Amino acid sequence: MIKASHRLALITGILAAGSLQIGLAQQPARPPVVIGPPAPVPSQVAMLRPTDAEIAQVNAAIKGFVAADKSTAKDLLKKYESLMMLQPPRLNTAATFTQTTLRMGPRHEGFVETAKAGNIDLLLHGDSITDWWVQGDENKAMFAKYFGHIKTANFAIAGDTTQGVLWGLRNGEGQGFQPKAVMVMIGTNNTGTNTGPEIAEGIGAIVLEMRTDFPNAKILLLGVFPRGVPGDPVRDKIAEINRIIARLDDQKHVFYMDIGWTFLDDKGVFLPNAFRADNLHPLARGYDIWGAAVKDKLEQLLK
């Protein structure tokens, strides 16, 4: 026999599920994501890519080596010959102008209107980590503390990737205004599907696009923030990304800062009450630490 409290919970769950289904049904269907064209990548972060002629030359040499081998490993070399062959490089999706589902609809359209209106001195760009600066009263207070006196636009969207930012910049979010400074931190949502060097190319492509759209702006490029716990492989990937994108710092137009360490204790654990339990998204204290870490640099870049 089901207790009254359990019945109530069951009914509530059914009603909630029904409301969700209705809400989903009311959402306009969005077209599937189509991978866009490759974006130019700065030479400082570009990966090695063999030409067709180089691939053919290397593979011919491997085949000749295997065919001529007379060692005890001859059979193994023949067995695994295909694995030794140089393969054509795959398309780096992280460095493409791709309209993600997150930049379909009202958020993107609103950014375009904001861009057209101009009057923006500081542009913030990225994913949820930047988007949620203004989620909740405590976070909003931190935003006001550090940016309230600056004409600021925040074009970050939770869940987005380097390719989504690239598409947005190319399609209205990078036109109609000329900010004095840009602060960008992006790439964590690419870590599940792209390699570290691929993500670094995507970030480099964003910097290059911003240099095209905003030639007079100073870009504060932040290293990808740490996520997870000490020993998590994603931290190694993030460290690799940051080592590569640090090369983009020219102290003229692009200024790289890695402030991830300010969120961690000496064991690499997030400071108490600084980040959510997901070890990814800042709480108000985390945003306070972030703001304090970049305040002086942004003031310098905004002059």
C-alpha positions as CSV (number, residue, x, y, z in Angstrom):
1,M,0.0,0.0,0.0
2,I,1.4,3.4,-1.0
3,K,1.6,5.9,1.8
4,A,-0.2,9.3,1.4
5,S,3.2,11.2,1.4
6,H,4.5,8.8,-1.3
7,R,1.3,9.3,-3.4
8,L,1.7,13.0,-3.2
9,A,5.3,12.8,-4.3
10,L,4.3,10.5,-7.2
11,I,1.5,12.8,-8.3
12,T,3.8,15.9,-8.0
13,G,6.4,14.1,-10.1
14,I,3.9,13.2,-12.8
15,L,2.6,16.7,-13.0
16,A,6.1,18.1,-13.1
17,A,7.0,15.7,-15.9
18,G,3.8,16.7,-17.8
19,S,4.7,20.4,-17.4
20,L,8.2,19.7,-18.7
21,Q,6.7,17.9,-21.7
22,I,4.4,20.8,-22.4
23,G,7.2,23.3,-22.1
24,L,9.4,21.3,-24.4
25,A,6.5,21.0,-26.9
26,Q,6.2,24.8,-26.9
27,Q,9.9,25.3,-27.8
28,P,10.4,25.9,-31.5
29,A,12.4,23.1,-33.1
30,R,15.9,24.1,-33.9
31,P,17.8,22.9,-36.9
32,P,20.6,20.4,-36.4
33,V,24.1,21.8,-35.9
34,V,26.1,21.9,-39.1
35,I,29.9,22.1,-38.7
36,G,31.0,25.3,-40.3
37,P,34.1,26.3,-42.3
38,P,37.5,26.2,-40.6
39,A,38.7,29.4,-39.0
40,P,42.1,30.9,-39.4
41,V,44.5,30.0,-36.6
42,P,47.5,32.0,-35.4
43,S,50.8,30.4,-36.1
44,Q,51.7,30.5,-32.4
45,V,49.1,27.8,-31.6
46,A,48.8,26.0,-35.0
47,M,49.3,22.2,-34.9
48,L,51.6,20.4,-37.3
49,R,49.6,19.1,-40.3
50,P,51.3,17.0,-43.0
51,T,50.5,17.7,-46.6
52,D,49.2,15.0,-48.9
53,A,52.6,14.7,-50.5
54,E,54.3,14.3,-47.1
55,I,51.8,11.7,-46.0
56,A,52.5,9.7,-49.2
57,Q,56.2,10.0,-48.7
58,V,56.2,8.9,-45.1
59,N,53.9,6.0,-45.7
60,A,55.9,4.7,-48.7
61,A,59.0,4.8,-46.4
62,I,57.1,2.8,-43.7
63,K,56.0,0.2,-46.3
64,G,59.5,-0.2,-47.6
65,F,60.9,-0.6,-44.1
66,V,58.4,-3.3,-43.2
67,A,58.9,-5.1,-46.5
68,A,62.7,-5.1,-46.1
69,D,62.7,-6.1,-42.4
70,K,64.3,-9.5,-41.7
71,S,64.2,-9.3,-37.9
72,T,62.2,-11.5,-35.5
73,A,59.6,-8.7,-35.4
74,K,58.9,-9.0,-39.1
75,D,55.5,-10.6,-38.7
76,L,54.5,-8.1,-36.0
77,L,55.6,-5.2,-38.1
78,K,53.5,-6.5,-41.0
79,K,50.5,-7.1,-38.6
80,Y,50.6,-3.5,-37.3
81,E,51.7,-1.8,-40.4
82,S,48.4,0.1,-40.8
83,L,48.7,1.5,-37.3
84,M,52.1,3.0,-38.1
85,M,50.9,4.8,-41.2
86,L,50.6,8.6,-41.1
87,Q,46.9,9.5,-41.3
88,P,45.4,12.7,-42.8
89,P,44.6,15.2,-40.1
90,R,41.0,15.3,-39.0
91,L,39.0,18.5,-39.1
92,N,39.4,20.5,-35.9
93,T,35.8,21.3,-35.0
94,A,37.0,23.6,-32.1
95,A,38.4,26.0,-34.8
96,T,35.4,26.3,-37.0
97,F,32.6,28.9,-37.4
98,T,29.8,26.6,-36.2
99,Q,26.5,27.9,-35.0
100,T,25.8,25.8,-31.9
101,T,22.3,25.3,-30.6
102,L,23.1,27.7,-27.8
103,R,23.6,30.5,-30.3
104,M,20.4,29.8,-32.1
105,G,17.5,32.0,-31.0
106,P,16.9,34.9,-28.6
107,R,20.3,34.9,-26.7
108,H,22.3,35.4,-29.9
109,E,19.7,37.8,-31.3
110,G,19.8,39.9,-28.1
111,F,23.6,40.1,-28.3
112,V,23.4,41.3,-31.9
113,E,21.0,44.1,-30.9
114,T,23.3,45.1,-28.0
115,A,26.2,45.1,-30.3
116,K,24.4,47.3,-32.8
117,A,23.5,49.8,-30.0
118,G,27.2,50.1,-29.2
119,N,28.4,52.1,-26.2
120,I,30.4,49.1,-24.9
121,D,33.8,49.6,-23.3
122,L,34.4,46.1,-22.0
123,L,33.2,42.9,-23.6
124,L,33.1,39.7,-21.6
125,H,33.0,36.4,-23.6
126,G,33.0,32.7,-22.8
127,D,30.7,30.0,-21.4
128,S,28.7,29.5,-18.2
129,I,31.6,30.4,-16.0
130,T,31.4,34.0,-17.4
131,D,27.6,33.9,-18.2
132,W,26.8,33.2,-14.5
133,W,28.5,36.3,-13.2
134,V,25.0,37.7,-13.1
135,Q,23.1,34.7,-11.9
136,G,21.7,35.2,-8.4
137,D,21.9,38.2,-6.1
138,E,25.3,37.3,-4.6
139,N,27.0,36.9,-7.9
140,K,25.3,40.1,-9.3
141,A,26.8,42.0,-6.3
142,M,30.2,40.8,-7.3
143,F,29.6,41.8,-10.9
144,A,28.6,45.3,-9.7
145,K,31.6,45.5,-7.5
146,Y,34.1,45.0,-10.3
147,F,32.2,46.1,-13.4
148,G,29.4,48.4,-12.2
149,H,31.4,51.5,-13.2
150,I,32.2,50.2,-16.7
151,K,30.0,50.1,-19.7
152,T,30.1,46.3,-20.1
153,A,28.4,43.7,-22.3
154,N,28.5,40.0,-21.5
155,F,28.1,37.8,-24.6
156,A,28.9,34.5,-22.8
157,I,26.4,31.6,-23.0
158,A,26.3,28.7,-20.6
159,G,27.5,25.4,-22.3
160,D,29.0,27.0,-25.3
161,T,32.3,26.1,-27.0
162,T,35.1,27.8,-28.9
163,Q,33.3,27.1,-32.2
164,G,30.1,28.7,-31.0
165,V,31.9,31.8,-29.9
166,L,33.6,32.0,-33.3
167,W,30.3,31.8,-35.1
168,G,28.8,34.5,-32.8
169,L,31.6,36.9,-33.4
170,R,31.5,36.4,-37.2
171,N,27.6,36.8,-37.2
172,G,26.8,40.1,-35.5
173,E,28.3,39.8,-32.0
174,G,31.5,41.3,-33.3
175,Q,30.1,44.1,-35.3
176,G,28.6,47.5,-34.5
177,F,30.8,48.5,-31.6
178,Q,34.5,48.9,-30.7
179,P,35.2,48.0,-27.1
180,K,38.4,49.3,-25.4
181,A,39.0,45.8,-23.8
182,V,37.8,42.3,-24.0
183,M,38.1,39.6,-21.4
184,V,37.7,36.0,-22.7
185,M,37.8,32.6,-21.1
186,I,36.6,29.7,-23.1
187,G,37.4,26.0,-23.8
188,T,36.3,23.9,-20.9
189,N,33.2,22.6,-22.8
190,N,35.5,21.4,-25.6
191,T,37.5,19.1,-23.3
192,G,35.2,16.2,-23.7
193,T,35.5,16.0,-27.5
194,N,38.7,17.8,-28.5
195,T,42.4,17.4,-27.7
196,G,44.3,20.0,-25.8
197,P,46.1,21.3,-29.0
198,E,42.8,21.4,-30.9
199,I,41.2,23.5,-28.1
200,A,44.2,25.8,-28.1
201,E,43.7,26.3,-31.9
202,G,40.1,27.2,-31.3
203,I,41.0,29.7,-28.6
204,G,43.7,31.1,-30.9
205,A,41.1,31.5,-33.7
206,I,38.9,33.4,-31.3
207,V,41.7,35.8,-30.5
208,L,42.4,36.3,-34.2
209,E,38.8,36.9,-34.9
210,M,38.6,39.5,-32.1
211,R,41.7,41.2,-33.5
212,T,39.9,41.5,-36.8
213,D,36.6,42.7,-35.3
214,F,38.1,44.9,-32.7
215,P,41.5,46.0,-34.0
216,N,42.1,48.7,-31.3
217,A,40.9,46.6,-28.3
218,K,43.2,45.1,-25.7
219,I,42.3,41.4,-25.2
220,L,42.7,39.9,-21.7
221,L,43.0,36.2,-22.5
222,L,42.5,34.1,-19.4
223,G,43.8,30.6,-19.1
224,V,41.1,28.0,-18.9
225,F,40.1,27.6,-15.2
226,P,40.8,24.4,-13.4
227,R,38.0,21.9,-12.9
228,G,37.6,18.6,-11.1
229,V,39.9,17.5,-8.3
230,P,43.6,16.9,-8.1
231,G,44.5,13.9,-10.2
232,D,41.6,14.3,-12.6
233,P,43.0,13.9,-16.2
234,V,41.1,17.0,-17.3
235,R,43.5,19.1,-15.3
236,D,46.4,17.8,-17.4
237,K,44.5,18.7,-20.6
238,I,43.7,22.2,-19.3
239,A,47.4,22.7,-18.3
240,E,48.3,21.7,-21.9
241,I,45.8,24.1,-23.4
242,N,47.1,26.9,-21.2
243,R,50.8,26.2,-22.0
244,I,50.0,26.6,-25.7
245,I,47.7,29.7,-25.6
246,A,50.2,31.5,-23.4
247,R,52.2,32.0,-26.7
248,L,49.5,34.4,-27.9
249,D,50.6,37.0,-25.4
250,D,52.3,39.8,-27.3
251,Q,52.0,42.5,-24.6
252,K,50.6,44.9,-27.3
253,H,47.1,43.6,-28.1
254,V,46.9,40.3,-26.3
255,F,47.6,39.9,-22.6
256,Y,47.5,36.3,-21.2
257,M,46.8,35.7,-17.5
258,D,46.4,32.4,-15.7
259,I,44.5,33.1,-12.5
260,G,43.4,29.5,-11.9
261,W,45.8,29.0,-9.0
262,T,44.0,31.7,-7.1
263,F,41.0,29.5,-6.6
264,L,43.0,26.5,-5.2
265,D,44.7,25.7,-1.9
266,D,48.2,24.3,-1.8
267,K,46.9,20.8,-2.5
268,G,45.1,21.9,-5.6
269,V,41.6,21.7,-4.0
270,F,39.1,24.5,-4.6
271,L,39.0,27.0,-1.7
272,P,36.0,26.5,0.6
273,N,32.8,28.2,-0.6
274,A,34.5,29.5,-3.7
275,F,33.1,27.0,-6.3
276,R,30.0,24.8,-6.5
277,A,30.1,21.2,-5.7
278,D,30.7,20.4,-9.4
279,N,34.2,21.8,-9.0
280,L,33.6,23.9,-12.1
281,H,31.4,26.9,-11.5
282,P,32.3,29.8,-9.2
283,L,30.2,30.9,-6.3
284,A,30.1,34.5,-5.2
285,R,33.4,34.1,-3.4
286,G,35.0,32.6,-6.5
287,Y,33.7,35.6,-8.6
288,D,35.2,37.9,-5.9
289,I,38.6,36.2,-6.3
290,W,38.3,36.4,-10.0
291,G,37.4,40.1,-10.0
292,A,40.2,41.0,-7.6
293,A,42.7,39.1,-9.8
294,V,41.9,41.0,-13.0
295,K,40.8,44.4,-11.7
296,D,44.1,46.2,-12.0
297,K,44.9,44.7,-15.4
298,L,41.6,45.6,-16.8
299,E,41.9,49.2,-15.5
300,Q,45.2,49.4,-17.3
301,L,43.8,48.0,-20.6
302,L,40.7,50.2,-20.5
303,K,42.8,53.4,-20.4
